[in-house]
Amino acid sequence: MLPALAPKLHIFLAFCLFFFIFALPIKAQSSALDDVNDTISDDTLSVPDVAHSVNFSLPSAAGIINTTDWIHIQLPNFTSVTAATTIVGAFGGTPVFSVSGDTSKITGITFLPGTELTIEGLSATNPSANDLFLVRVAITEDEAGTIIKNVGLTFATTSNFLIRFSVIIANDVARLLIKGLTAPATLVTFTEGDAVTGTDLAGPSGAFSKLFPANVPGDHFINIFGVDTENRTTSVINLSLYTPIYQLTTVSNLLLSPTIEIDSTQVLQGNNLIASGSAYPGTSITLFTDAPVRSYTASTSAAGLWNYTITDTNTYSPGDYRIYAIAQTQTSIQSLFSPSLLFSIVTSVGGGTACGDISQGDLNCDAIVNLTDFSILMYYWGTTNAAADINTDGNVELTDFSIMMYYWGT
């Protein structure tokens, strides 16, 4: 009988452990802490003596915190947790710092609703996996932490430029962790529907992560994009996923597309075109132009920057082209295509095209102005392409049409 009950007992005990760590009994008047954030000095796995700077705000609707109350900073997956040493902010009393197991504790201070505090000086050894950097901050009426007044969760990160996320702990929630790679210092934005649900600033290595600790269980449609330090934008990744209740769903190995810019949108045939942008450091960049499709290769630097000079524009016919790029890591993770840009190849021969003088509307240089020339004009209508810019004013428009009509049939 007992062996048959063992698997169920293990499941029950595991559930109890989850409930103890993340959902301790909360009094009816308890509320979320605002802007909970834990900035750490190093996010390398299993590194010891990593400094933590924990920041939070007491909501304006909360009750006053008394000198007999306790602040608990619980690092359930860290080891060798030490006591804090410093509190920065508006508070009264004399702080008393201590540590018990995975929890750094402070008591002896009082502060008012709306106060923001930063707690520093505590350290710990990092977890052995990226999805274990969870931090729980609670204000309780007792040292044991069973009578909770305010509580919030966050995810320890080296970035201090975050839209921070705070929640009231509930039993029936799903947690979601999204991790990926992009150029260092890229601001990554997460949206669902019309709302921005969070941001993260990619670290020096180009890694980013965002924990959503209180999702509604079910289907989610999340968009992710980045803006680099030069205000260039990646393509948007569209995620469709399901987050089960009580579980942590992890999405990883997302590689944001390169960003891209070019030094000119109008290139004299035979002159160079320089393309540049950013992507995850150490990736291979394939640059494309079309049509017809041509490809070139480059790579990103340690700072996540890339550039390539196209030197064979003499092989491009005058006309309009697209340019775009894709990135691939050394482990064969591939990004989406970057946003595409338009450029034109032009020539200074005669009226501006390779065929000769088009100043009288003969755009294909066959010695007669007719329907073929009109078709070419319509193809380039509204552009700056010199192949149809009869009066060379930089625009293909009504003036060029009028000149063509004047010489029609000649």
C-alpha positions as semicolon CSV with decimal commas, in nm:
position;residue;x (nm);y (nm);z (nm)
1;M;0,000;0,000;0,000
2;L;0,268;0,249;0,098
3;P;0,483;0,204;-0,220
4;A;0,173;0,273;-0,431
5;L;0,118;0,600;-0,247
6;A;0,480;0,717;-0,287
7;P;0,446;0,890;-0,629
8;K;0,139;1,082;-0,513
9;L;0,316;1,179;-0,193
10;H;0,610;1,315;-0,393
11;I;0,375;1,523;-0,605
12;F;0,200;1,655;-0,294
13;L;0,529;1,746;-0,128
14;A;0,653;1,921;-0,443
15;F;0,335;2,127;-0,458
16;C;0,373;2,219;-0,091
17;L;0,732;2,333;-0,154
18;F;0,618;2,551;-0,450
19;F;0,342;2,700;-0,238
20;F;0,584;2,770;0,050
21;I;0,836;2,952;-0,169
22;F;0,608;3,147;-0,398
23;A;0,269;3,168;-0,233
24;L;0,292;3,186;0,145
25;P;-0,040;3,273;0,313
26;I;-0,116;3,640;0,256
27;K;-0,337;3,844;0,482
28;A;-0,648;3,995;0,325
29;Q;-0,500;4,346;0,345
30;S;-0,172;4,246;0,181
31;S;-0,072;4,417;-0,146
32;A;0,200;4,411;-0,406
33;L;0,525;4,595;-0,372
34;D;0,586;4,837;-0,659
35;D;0,890;4,840;-0,891
36;V;1,067;4,541;-0,737
37;N;1,412;4,503;-0,894
38;D;1,734;4,317;-0,807
39;T;2,044;4,437;-0,993
40;I;2,339;4,201;-0,962
41;S;2,705;4,257;-1,042
42;D;2,750;3,939;-1,248
43;D;2,500;3,704;-1,413
44;T;2,748;3,423;-1,484
45;L;2,618;3,088;-1,365
46;S;2,746;2,955;-1,028
47;V;2,975;3,256;-0,966
48;P;3,025;3,323;-0,590
49;D;3,011;3,653;-0,398
50;V;2,784;3,833;-0,646
51;A;2,661;4,167;-0,509
52;H;2,284;4,237;-0,504
53;S;2,112;4,577;-0,500
54;V;1,743;4,529;-0,423
55;N;1,503;4,815;-0,492
56;F;1,128;4,845;-0,424
57;S;0,854;5,097;-0,345
58;L;0,581;5,066;-0,083
59;P;0,247;5,138;-0,257
60;S;0,074;5,461;-0,155
61;A;-0,236;5,262;-0,056
62;A;-0,040;5,032;0,177
63;G;-0,017;5,064;0,552
64;I;0,279;5,214;0,741
65;I;0,573;4,983;0,807
66;N;0,665;4,965;1,177
67;T;0,998;4,898;1,348
68;T;0,862;4,558;1,454
69;D;0,799;4,452;1,093
70;W;1,049;4,255;0,883
71;I;1,180;4,287;0,528
72;H;1,259;3,944;0,377
73;I;1,473;3,917;0,063
74;Q;1,449;3,552;-0,035
75;L;1,686;3,406;-0,297
76;P;1,546;3,050;-0,318
77;N;1,787;2,922;-0,584
78;F;2,102;3,108;-0,471
79;T;2,349;2,977;-0,213
80;S;2,582;3,137;0,045
81;V;2,341;3,429;0,095
82;T;2,479;3,700;0,326
83;A;2,312;3,971;0,532
84;A;2,261;4,317;0,382
85;T;2,459;4,609;0,522
86;T;2,299;4,928;0,390
87;I;1,957;5,083;0,327
88;V;1,918;5,390;0,106
89;G;1,594;5,590;0,127
90;A;1,366;5,779;0,367
91;F;1,315;5,569;0,680
92;G;1,330;5,599;1,057
93;G;1,472;5,375;1,326
94;T;1,790;5,169;1,331
95;P;1,813;4,880;1,086
96;V;1,910;4,537;1,217
97;F;2,051;4,306;0,949
98;S;2,057;3,926;0,962
99;V;2,046;3,620;0,739
100;S;1,871;3,285;0,767
101;G;1,933;3,023;0,499
102;D;1,841;3,171;0,164
103;T;1,682;3,486;0,313
104;S;1,843;3,817;0,405
105;K;1,635;3,998;0,669
106;I;1,603;4,354;0,797
107;T;1,400;4,483;1,093
108;G;1,398;4,788;1,323
109;I;1,297;5,051;1,066
110;T;0,976;5,239;0,987
111;F;0,873;5,406;0,660
112;L;0,563;5,551;0,502
113;P;0,353;5,442;0,202
114;G;0,505;5,571;-0,124
115;T;0,862;5,534;0,004
116;E;1,127;5,383;-0,223
117;L;1,411;5,188;-0,061
118;T;1,730;5,033;-0,195
119;I;1,893;4,756;0,005
120;E;2,260;4,686;-0,062
121;G;2,552;4,489;0,075
122;L;2,408;4,140;0,051
123;S;2,577;3,884;-0,172
124;A;2,524;3,526;-0,285
125;T;2,646;3,253;-0,517
126;N;2,454;3,249;-0,846
127;P;2,228;2,957;-0,943
128;S;2,347;2,692;-1,188
129;A;2,080;2,763;-1,453
130;N;1,957;3,080;-1,622
131;D;1,592;3,030;-1,530
132;L;1,661;3,014;-1,153
133;F;1,743;3,382;-1,085
134;L;1,408;3,442;-0,914
135;V;1,397;3,681;-0,615
136;R;1,110;3,724;-0,366
137;V;1,076;4,037;-0,151
138;A;0,820;4,042;0,131
139;I;0,735;4,268;0,425
140;T;0,597;4,068;0,716
141;E;0,479;4,121;1,070
142;D;0,690;3,836;1,205
143;E;1,046;3,715;1,166
144;A;0,932;3,377;1,035
145;G;0,764;3,550;0,742
146;T;0,422;3,389;0,782
147;I;0,212;3,707;0,829
148;I;0,267;3,895;0,504
149;K;0,179;4,263;0,453
150;N;0,337;4,326;0,110
151;V;0,509;4,101;-0,143
152;G;0,658;4,102;-0,492
153;L;0,874;3,896;-0,730
154;T;1,151;3,994;-0,967
155;F;1,431;3,833;-1,167
156;A;1,791;3,918;-1,075
157;T;1,970;4,079;-1,372
158;T;2,279;4,285;-1,443
159;S;2,066;4,547;-1,618
160;N;1,944;4,847;-1,420
161;F;1,741;4,993;-1,712
162;L;1,416;4,801;-1,681
163;I;1,045;4,847;-1,668
164;R;1,011;4,652;-1,346
165;F;0,728;4,411;-1,272
166;S;0,554;4,359;-0,940
167;V;0,262;4,131;-0,854
168;I;0,034;4,009;-0,582
169;I;0,115;3,643;-0,541
170;A;-0,171;3,415;-0,640
171;N;-0,205;3,042;-0,673
172;D;-0,363;3,024;-1,017
173;V;-0,094;3,193;-1,230
174;A;0,149;3,087;-1,500
175;R;0,506;3,215;-1,518
176;L;0,684;3,293;-1,844
177;L;1,056;3,351;-1,901
178;I;1,177;3,480;-2,240
179;K;1,550;3,483;-2,318
180;G;1,739;3,580;-2,629
181;L;2,037;3,742;-2,798
182;T;2,094;4,076;-2,968
183;A;2,350;4,355;-2,984
184;P;2,478;4,482;-2,646
185;A;2,278;4,771;-2,494
186;T;1,982;4,710;-2,727
187;L;1,653;4,803;-2,562
188;V;1,422;4,502;-2,608
189;T;1,047;4,565;-2,589
190;F;0,775;4,305;-2,527
191;T;0,415;4,375;-2,628
192;E;0,090;4,182;-2,622
193;G;-0,206;4,326;-2,808
194;D;-0,171;4,704;-2,795
195;A;0,009;4,709;-2,459
196;V;0,378;4,714;-2,373
197;T;0,417;4,438;-2,113
198;G;0,787;4,486;-2,035
199;T;1,134;4,585;-2,152
200;D;1,490;4,470;-2,092
201;L;1,827;4,619;-2,180
202;A;2,064;4,362;-2,334
203;G;2,380;4,321;-2,129
204;P;2,743;4,354;-2,243
205;S;2,734;4,000;-2,382
206;G;2,419;4,072;-2,584
207;A;2,192;3,848;-2,376
208;F;1,850;3,963;-2,260
209;S;1,579;3,801;-2,047
210;K;1,239;3,892;-1,911
211;L;1,037;3,711;-1,645
212;F;0,659;3,751;-1,642
213;P;0,574;3,602;-1,301
214;A;0,193;3,631;-1,302
215;N;0,054;3,553;-1,646
216;V;-0,304;3,445;-1,695
217;P;-0,283;3,076;-1,791
218;G;-0,366;3,011;-2,157
219;D;-0,275;3,133;-2,503
220;H;-0,053;3,439;-2,546
221;F;0,058;3,629;-2,856
222;I;0,373;3,827;-2,779
223;N;0,574;4,055;-3,007
224;I;0,944;4,124;-2,941
225;F;1,170;4,381;-3,106
226;G;1,484;4,577;-3,023
227;V;1,615;4,929;-3,076
228;D;1,994;4,961;-3,074
229;T;2,209;5,247;-2,947
230;E;2,188;5,423;-3,287
231;N;1,806;5,409;-3,280
232;R;1,796;5,138;-3,548
233;T;1,519;4,880;-3,515
234;T;1,520;4,503;-3,552
235;S;1,240;4,309;-3,715
236;V;0,954;4,199;-3,490
237;I;0,945;3,841;-3,361
238;N;0,589;3,712;-3,319
239;L;0,550;3,445;-3,050
240;S;0,239;3,233;-3,013
241;L;0,254;3,017;-2,701
242;Y;0,054;2,852;-2,427
243;T;0,143;2,901;-2,058
244;P;0,010;2,624;-1,831
245;I;-0,111;2,703;-1,480
246;Y;0,142;2,659;-1,195
247;Q;0,432;2,615;-1,439
248;L;0,728;2,817;-1,561
249;T;0,733;2,825;-1,941
250;T;1,076;2,916;-2,083
251;V;1,137;3,045;-2,435
252;S;1,508;3,070;-2,517
253;N;1,758;3,098;-2,804
254;L;1,572;3,386;-2,966
255;L;1,808;3,575;-3,198
256;L;1,688;3,922;-3,290
257;S;1,750;4,028;-3,648
258;P;2,032;4,264;-3,741
259;T;1,962;4,634;-3,760
260;I;2,067;4,801;-4,084
261;E;2,139;5,139;-4,240
262;I;2,309;5,255;-4,562
263;D;2,518;5,562;-4,629
264;S;2,314;5,671;-4,932
265;T;1,981;5,594;-5,095
266;Q;2,109;5,706;-5,438
267;V;2,436;5,555;-5,558
268;L;2,621;5,659;-5,872
269;Q;2,681;5,346;-6,078
270;G;3,033;5,223;-6,001
271;N;3,054;5,400;-5,663
272;N;3,058;5,216;-5,332
273;L;2,752;5,155;-5,112
274;I;2,825;5,111;-4,741
275;A;2,583;4,911;-4,525
276;S;2,617;4,886;-4,145
277;G;2,424;4,792;-3,835
278;S;2,430;4,582;-3,518
279;A;2,358;4,224;-3,413
280;Y;2,462;3,970;-3,150
281;P;2,845;3,965;-3,115
282;G;3,025;3,696;-3,315
283;T;2,741;3,629;-3,557
284;S;2,778;3,584;-3,931
285;I;2,591;3,846;-4,131
286;T;2,462;3,774;-4,481
287;L;2,369;4,087;-4,672
288;F;2,127;4,068;-4,965
289;T;2,025;4,305;-5,245
290;D;1,755;4,238;-5,502
291;A;1,640;4,202;-5,769
292;P;1,823;4,003;-5,898
293;V;1,943;3,865;-5,566
294;R;2,308;3,927;-5,478
295;S;2,462;3,831;-5,142
296;Y;2,763;3,943;-4,938
297;T;2,900;3,827;-4,602
298;A;3,026;4,012;-4,295
299;S;3,057;3,942;-3,922
300;T;2,985;4,133;-3,603
301;S;3,252;4,263;-3,369
302;A;3,271;4,202;-2,994
303;A;3,064;4,519;-2,956
304;G;2,798;4,376;-3,188
305;L;2,870;4,609;-3,483
306;W;2,902;4,513;-3,850
307;N;2,957;4,688;-4,182
308;Y;3,013;4,595;-4,544
309;T;3,114;4,799;-4,849
310;I;2,950;4,693;-5,177
311;T;3,212;4,771;-5,442
312;D;3,055;4,614;-5,751
313;T;2,772;4,858;-5,822
314;N;2,910;4,884;-6,177
315;T;2,737;4,546;-6,232
316;Y;2,398;4,689;-6,123
317;S;2,171;4,829;-6,391
318;P;2,026;5,171;-6,312
319;G;1,711;5,121;-6,110
320;D;1,564;5,062;-5,766
321;Y;1,682;4,787;-5,528
322;R;1,621;4,649;-5,177
323;I;1,890;4,571;-4,921
324;Y;1,846;4,361;-4,606
325;A;2,044;4,124;-4,381
326;I;2,017;3,808;-4,173
327;A;2,230;3,687;-3,878
328;Q;2,341;3,338;-3,773
329;T;2,532;3,237;-3,461
330;Q;2,818;2,990;-3,447
331;T;2,569;2,737;-3,310
332;S;2,345;2,783;-3,617
333;I;2,071;2,989;-3,451
334;Q;1,930;3,205;-3,730
335;S;1,744;3,533;-3,707
336;L;1,462;3,677;-3,912
337;F;1,551;3,908;-4,199
338;S;1,624;4,265;-4,095
339;P;1,396;4,548;-4,207
340;S;1,466;4,620;-4,576
341;L;1,582;4,954;-4,715
342;L;1,548;5,093;-5,068
343;F;1,826;5,243;-5,275
344;S;1,871;5,345;-5,639
345;I;2,160;5,303;-5,879
346;V;2,193;5,609;-6,104
347;T;2,440;5,724;-6,369
348;S;2,569;6,063;-6,482
349;V;2,606;5,963;-6,852
350;G;2,407;6,198;-7,080
351;G;2,079;6,281;-6,910
352;G;2,150;6,038;-6,627
353;T;2,120;5,684;-6,766
354;A;2,356;5,431;-6,913
355;C;2,183;5,431;-7,252
356;G;2,258;5,794;-7,334
357;D;2,080;6,130;-7,346
358;I;1,719;6,108;-7,221
359;S;1,660;6,486;-7,210
360;Q;1,396;6,460;-7,487
361;G;1,210;6,162;-7,336
362;D;1,379;5,873;-7,521
363;L;1,429;5,664;-7,207
364;N;1,537;5,342;-7,379
365;C;1,756;5,525;-7,634
366;D;1,600;5,359;-7,939
367;A;1,578;5,692;-8,128
368;I;1,199;5,729;-8,091
369;V;0,976;5,850;-7,810
370;N;0,684;5,609;-7,787
371;L;0,483;5,379;-7,561
372;T;0,793;5,191;-7,443
373;D;0,938;5,513;-7,303
374;F;0,602;5,596;-7,144
375;S;0,599;5,252;-6,972
376;I;0,946;5,316;-6,831
377;L;0,831;5,658;-6,705
378;M;0,529;5,501;-6,530
379;Y;0,747;5,231;-6,374
380;Y;0,967;5,492;-6,205
381;W;0,685;5,742;-6,140
382;G;0,717;5,911;-5,801
383;T;1,076;5,794;-5,746
384;T;1,410;5,974;-5,769
385;N;1,550;5,729;-6,022
386;A;1,762;5,900;-6,286
387;A;1,658;5,644;-6,548
388;A;1,331;5,838;-6,591
389;D;1,420;6,180;-6,450
390;I;1,413;6,362;-6,786
391;N;1,477;6,712;-6,648
392;T;1,725;6,587;-6,383
393;D;1,553;6,767;-6,096
394;G;1,569;6,463;-5,869
395;N;1,203;6,355;-5,909
396;V;1,010;6,158;-6,171
397;E;0,687;6,354;-6,198
398;L;0,452;6,559;-6,418
399;T;0,729;6,781;-6,559
400;D;0,905;6,475;-6,702
401;F;0,575;6,355;-6,849
402;S;0,519;6,695;-7,014
403;I;0,863;6,685;-7,176
404;M;0,797;6,336;-7,308
405;M;0,462;6,442;-7,454
406;Y;0,628;6,736;-7,627
407;Y;0,872;6,507;-7,806
408;W;0,621;6,221;-7,856
409;G;0,672;6,037;-8,183
410;T;1,007;6,202;-8,267
